[in-house]
Amino acid sequence: MKSFPELHKSIRVADNQFKISDYKTRLGLRTPKEEDRLKGRLAQDIEEISMLQNKLYAEDRQSLLIILQGMDSAGKDGTIKYIMKGVNPQGVSVVSFKHPNNEELEHDYLWRHTIHLPEHGQIVIFNRSHYENVLITKVHPELILAEHLVDYDKESKIDNEFWKQRYNQINNFEKWNIETGTQILKFFLHISKEEQCIRFLARINNIEKHWKFSSNDIEERKYWAHYQEAYEQAIKHTSTKLAPWYIIPADDKLFAHCLIGSIILEKLKEMNPMFPPKTKQEHEYMQKAKLHLEEELKY
């Protein structure tokens, strides 16, 4: 198997010739020894992510937006649970986007995502994201009509130019965020149709997982090929030098977690957050305060 830095390059979409079929959903089988090694690697990366996140929060100048997209049961919730379990909850938040409500539909489609962008010093994870506006809406274009857009009052008017415009809007939105201090990581959790079937059955067969099961998931599975095409087009048009997509082989949950964790760690190291320095005056005051407090403890 390739080293993690090599894997990062191989799963990063570098040009607009992207084809989803060129990317695997699983990178071979693992031995028990390799599994132990991956678990150790993940634990180490989570520890480093936690330390860097603490610096990011203290620095209060940069922020990181992590976008997770994938078919139902691709492992978005599990990724958040395992990779972010060691970080300070003060500096990390997760936002899950479902179908827009009435208030959200009264604004432009990026509004509900914009209001949840990270503050300085924060890491925010979008569990599904603004990309739903070029994914589920492309598979079900009738949803666009609910946005009450000028010139788009019929499905027949929603053509290729409409989608190209949306891709450009998303690219500009992300470029603006990066230029103003929010770095972006975009992960597509690439799962096979067979693996999705296995995971759906596991939910049905385990009473403790029934809450995860939705009849709508089964209905949307019928549109599998349509979603694959929608993802292919969206990734092809929005993987940029500033904000590239990473195609995560998600059939193997542990490996997917390790791969995503290593990319997040790499990005945080690149951002290089630092604890804010103290001025000479503050440092002198701190030393005086230390002496005073130590004297207090003597009595």
C-alpha positions as CSV (number, residue, x, y, z in Angstrom):
1,M,0.0,0.0,0.0
2,K,1.2,3.5,-0.7
3,S,2.3,5.9,2.1
4,F,-0.3,8.3,3.3
5,P,1.3,11.4,1.6
6,E,1.3,9.4,-1.7
7,L,-2.4,8.4,-1.1
8,H,-3.3,12.1,-0.5
9,K,-2.1,12.9,-4.0
10,S,-3.8,9.9,-5.6
11,I,-7.2,10.7,-4.1
12,R,-7.1,14.4,-4.7
13,V,-9.0,15.5,-7.8
14,A,-6.4,17.5,-9.7
15,D,-8.2,18.4,-13.0
16,N,-11.6,18.6,-14.6
17,Q,-11.2,15.2,-16.3
18,F,-12.6,13.5,-13.2
19,K,-14.5,10.3,-13.6
20,I,-16.0,8.7,-10.5
21,S,-15.5,5.2,-11.9
22,D,-11.7,5.7,-11.9
23,Y,-11.7,5.8,-8.1
24,K,-12.0,2.7,-5.9
25,T,-14.3,2.3,-3.0
26,R,-11.9,0.0,-1.2
27,L,-8.1,-0.3,-1.4
28,G,-7.6,-4.0,-0.8
29,L,-7.9,-6.2,2.2
30,R,-6.2,-5.7,5.5
31,T,-4.3,-8.1,7.8
32,P,-4.9,-8.0,11.6
33,K,-1.4,-6.5,11.9
34,E,-2.3,-3.7,9.5
35,E,-5.5,-3.0,11.3
36,D,-3.6,-2.5,14.6
37,R,-1.1,-0.2,12.8
38,L,-4.0,1.9,11.4
39,K,-5.7,2.2,14.8
40,G,-2.4,3.3,16.3
41,R,-1.9,5.8,13.4
42,L,-5.4,7.2,13.9
43,A,-5.0,7.6,17.6
44,Q,-1.7,9.5,17.1
45,D,-3.2,11.7,14.4
46,I,-6.3,12.5,16.6
47,E,-3.9,13.6,19.4
48,E,-2.0,15.9,17.1
49,I,-5.2,17.3,15.7
50,S,-6.4,18.1,19.2
51,M,-3.1,20.0,20.0
52,L,-3.3,22.0,16.8
53,Q,-7.0,22.7,17.2
54,N,-6.2,24.1,20.7
55,K,-3.6,26.5,19.1
56,L,-6.1,27.4,16.4
57,Y,-8.7,28.4,19.0
58,A,-6.2,30.4,21.1
59,E,-4.8,32.1,18.0
60,D,-8.3,33.3,17.0
61,R,-7.2,34.3,13.5
62,Q,-7.8,31.4,11.1
63,S,-10.6,28.8,10.8
64,L,-11.2,25.5,9.0
65,L,-14.4,24.3,7.2
66,I,-14.6,20.5,6.7
67,I,-17.2,19.3,4.1
68,L,-18.4,15.7,4.2
69,Q,-20.5,14.5,1.3
70,G,-21.5,11.0,0.3
71,M,-24.4,8.6,-0.3
72,D,-26.6,7.5,2.6
73,S,-24.7,5.3,5.0
74,A,-21.3,6.3,3.5
75,G,-20.0,7.0,7.0
76,K,-20.2,10.7,7.5
77,D,-21.5,10.5,11.1
78,G,-18.9,7.9,12.0
79,T,-16.1,10.0,10.6
80,I,-17.1,12.9,12.8
81,K,-17.5,10.7,15.9
82,Y,-14.1,9.1,15.6
83,I,-11.8,11.9,14.3
84,M,-13.2,14.7,16.4
85,K,-13.6,12.9,19.7
86,G,-10.4,14.2,21.1
87,V,-10.9,17.9,20.4
88,N,-12.1,20.7,22.6
89,P,-15.9,21.1,21.9
90,Q,-15.5,24.9,22.5
91,G,-13.6,25.2,19.2
92,V,-15.5,22.6,17.0
93,S,-19.1,22.4,15.9
94,V,-21.0,20.2,13.5
95,V,-23.8,21.3,11.3
96,S,-26.1,18.8,9.5
97,F,-28.1,20.1,6.6
98,K,-31.4,18.5,5.7
99,H,-34.1,19.8,3.3
100,P,-34.4,23.6,3.6
101,N,-37.3,24.9,5.7
102,N,-39.6,27.8,4.7
103,E,-37.4,30.5,6.2
104,E,-34.3,29.1,4.4
105,L,-36.2,29.0,1.1
106,E,-36.9,32.7,1.4
107,H,-33.2,33.4,1.0
108,D,-30.6,32.5,-1.6
109,Y,-29.5,28.9,-1.4
110,L,-26.1,29.7,0.1
111,W,-27.6,31.8,3.0
112,R,-28.3,28.9,5.4
113,H,-24.7,27.7,4.9
114,T,-23.1,31.1,5.2
115,I,-24.6,31.7,8.7
116,H,-22.9,28.6,10.0
117,L,-19.4,29.3,8.7
118,P,-16.7,29.1,11.3
119,E,-15.7,32.0,13.5
120,H,-12.0,32.8,13.9
121,G,-10.3,29.9,15.7
122,Q,-13.0,27.4,15.0
123,I,-13.3,24.2,13.1
124,V,-16.8,23.6,11.6
125,I,-17.9,20.4,9.9
126,F,-20.7,20.4,7.4
127,N,-22.4,17.0,7.4
128,R,-23.8,17.5,3.9
129,S,-23.4,21.0,2.7
130,H,-24.1,23.7,0.0
131,Y,-23.3,20.9,-2.5
132,E,-26.8,19.5,-1.9
133,N,-27.9,22.3,-4.1
134,V,-26.2,20.7,-7.1
135,L,-26.8,17.1,-6.0
136,I,-30.2,16.2,-4.7
137,T,-31.7,19.2,-6.6
138,K,-30.1,17.9,-9.8
139,V,-31.5,14.4,-9.3
140,H,-34.9,16.0,-8.3
141,P,-35.0,19.3,-10.2
142,E,-38.5,20.0,-9.1
143,L,-37.0,21.0,-5.7
144,I,-35.5,24.1,-7.5
145,L,-39.0,25.4,-8.1
146,A,-39.5,25.8,-4.3
147,E,-36.7,28.4,-4.3
148,H,-38.9,30.9,-6.2
149,L,-36.1,31.9,-8.6
150,V,-36.6,34.6,-11.2
151,D,-36.8,33.0,-14.7
152,Y,-37.1,29.4,-13.3
153,D,-40.8,28.7,-12.8
154,K,-40.7,25.4,-14.8
155,E,-38.5,22.3,-14.7
156,S,-37.9,22.6,-18.4
157,K,-36.0,25.9,-17.8
158,I,-33.4,24.3,-15.6
159,D,-30.8,23.5,-18.2
160,N,-27.0,22.9,-18.3
161,E,-26.3,26.6,-18.1
162,F,-28.2,26.8,-14.8
163,W,-26.0,24.1,-13.3
164,K,-22.8,25.7,-14.7
165,Q,-23.8,28.9,-13.0
166,R,-24.3,27.2,-9.7
167,Y,-20.9,25.5,-9.9
168,N,-19.3,28.9,-10.5
169,Q,-21.2,30.5,-7.6
170,I,-20.0,27.7,-5.3
171,N,-16.4,28.2,-6.5
172,N,-16.6,31.9,-5.9
173,F,-18.2,31.3,-2.5
174,E,-15.3,29.0,-1.5
175,K,-12.6,31.3,-2.9
176,W,-14.0,34.2,-0.9
177,N,-13.9,32.2,2.3
178,I,-10.4,31.0,1.7
179,E,-9.2,34.5,0.9
180,T,-10.7,35.8,4.1
181,G,-9.1,33.2,6.4
182,T,-11.2,30.1,6.3
183,Q,-9.5,27.1,4.8
184,I,-11.7,24.4,3.2
185,L,-11.3,20.6,3.1
186,K,-13.8,18.7,0.9
187,F,-14.3,14.9,1.3
188,F,-16.5,12.7,-0.9
189,L,-17.0,9.4,1.0
190,H,-17.1,7.0,-2.0
191,I,-19.1,3.9,-1.1
192,S,-20.1,1.0,-3.4
193,K,-23.7,0.1,-4.0
194,E,-23.1,-3.3,-2.5
195,E,-21.6,-1.9,0.7
196,Q,-24.5,0.4,1.1
197,C,-26.8,-2.6,0.8
198,I,-24.9,-4.4,3.6
199,R,-25.0,-1.3,5.8
200,F,-28.8,-0.8,5.3
201,L,-29.4,-4.5,6.2
202,A,-27.2,-4.1,9.3
203,R,-29.5,-1.2,10.4
204,I,-32.6,-3.2,9.8
205,N,-31.3,-6.3,11.6
206,N,-30.0,-4.4,14.7
207,I,-32.8,-2.8,16.8
208,E,-30.3,-0.3,18.2
209,K,-29.7,1.0,14.7
210,H,-33.3,1.3,13.7
211,W,-33.2,5.0,14.4
212,K,-30.7,5.4,11.6
213,F,-33.0,3.7,9.1
214,S,-35.3,5.8,6.9
215,S,-37.6,4.6,4.2
216,N,-36.5,7.6,2.2
217,D,-33.0,6.2,2.0
218,I,-34.4,3.1,0.2
219,E,-36.3,5.3,-2.2
220,E,-33.3,7.4,-3.0
221,R,-31.2,4.3,-3.6
222,K,-33.3,3.8,-6.7
223,Y,-31.6,6.9,-8.1
224,W,-28.1,5.5,-7.5
225,A,-26.9,6.1,-11.1
226,H,-28.4,9.6,-11.1
227,Y,-26.6,10.5,-7.9
228,Q,-23.3,9.1,-9.2
229,E,-23.6,11.3,-12.3
230,A,-24.5,14.3,-10.2
231,Y,-21.5,13.8,-7.9
232,E,-19.2,13.3,-10.9
233,Q,-20.3,16.6,-12.5
234,A,-20.2,18.6,-9.2
235,I,-16.8,17.3,-8.3
236,K,-15.5,17.9,-11.8
237,H,-16.6,21.5,-11.9
238,T,-15.8,22.4,-8.3
239,S,-12.4,20.8,-7.5
240,T,-10.1,23.8,-7.6
241,K,-6.5,24.4,-6.7
242,L,-7.6,26.3,-3.6
243,A,-10.3,23.8,-2.6
244,P,-9.7,20.4,-4.2
245,W,-12.0,17.4,-3.6
246,Y,-10.6,14.2,-1.9
247,I,-12.2,10.9,-3.0
248,I,-12.2,8.7,0.1
249,P,-12.5,4.9,-0.4
250,A,-15.3,4.5,2.2
251,D,-16.2,0.8,2.1
252,D,-13.5,0.3,4.7
253,K,-14.5,2.6,7.6
254,L,-11.3,2.4,9.6
255,F,-9.1,3.2,6.6
256,A,-11.5,6.0,5.6
257,H,-11.1,7.5,9.1
258,C,-7.4,7.2,9.0
259,L,-7.2,8.8,5.6
260,I,-9.4,11.7,6.4
261,G,-7.7,12.2,9.8
262,S,-4.3,12.4,8.1
263,I,-5.5,15.0,5.6
264,I,-7.0,17.1,8.3
265,L,-3.8,16.9,10.3
266,E,-1.8,17.8,7.2
267,K,-4.0,20.9,6.6
268,L,-3.7,22.1,10.2
269,K,0.1,21.8,10.1
270,E,0.1,23.8,6.9
271,M,-2.1,26.5,8.6
272,N,0.5,26.5,11.4
273,P,-1.6,28.1,14.2
274,M,0.4,29.7,17.0
275,F,-0.4,30.6,20.6
276,P,-0.7,34.4,20.7
277,P,2.5,36.0,22.0
278,K,2.6,38.1,25.2
279,T,3.9,41.6,25.1
280,K,6.9,42.5,27.3
281,Q,4.5,44.4,29.7
282,E,2.1,41.5,29.9
283,H,5.0,39.1,30.6
284,E,6.4,41.3,33.4
285,Y,2.9,41.5,34.9
286,M,2.5,37.7,34.7
287,Q,5.8,37.2,36.6
288,K,4.8,39.6,39.3
289,A,1.4,37.9,39.6
290,K,3.1,34.5,39.9
291,L,5.3,35.7,42.8
292,H,2.2,37.2,44.5
293,L,0.1,34.0,44.1
294,E,3.0,31.8,45.3
295,E,3.3,34.1,48.4
296,E,-0.4,33.6,49.1
297,L,0.0,29.8,49.2
298,K,2.6,30.1,52.0
299,Y,0.0,31.4,54.4
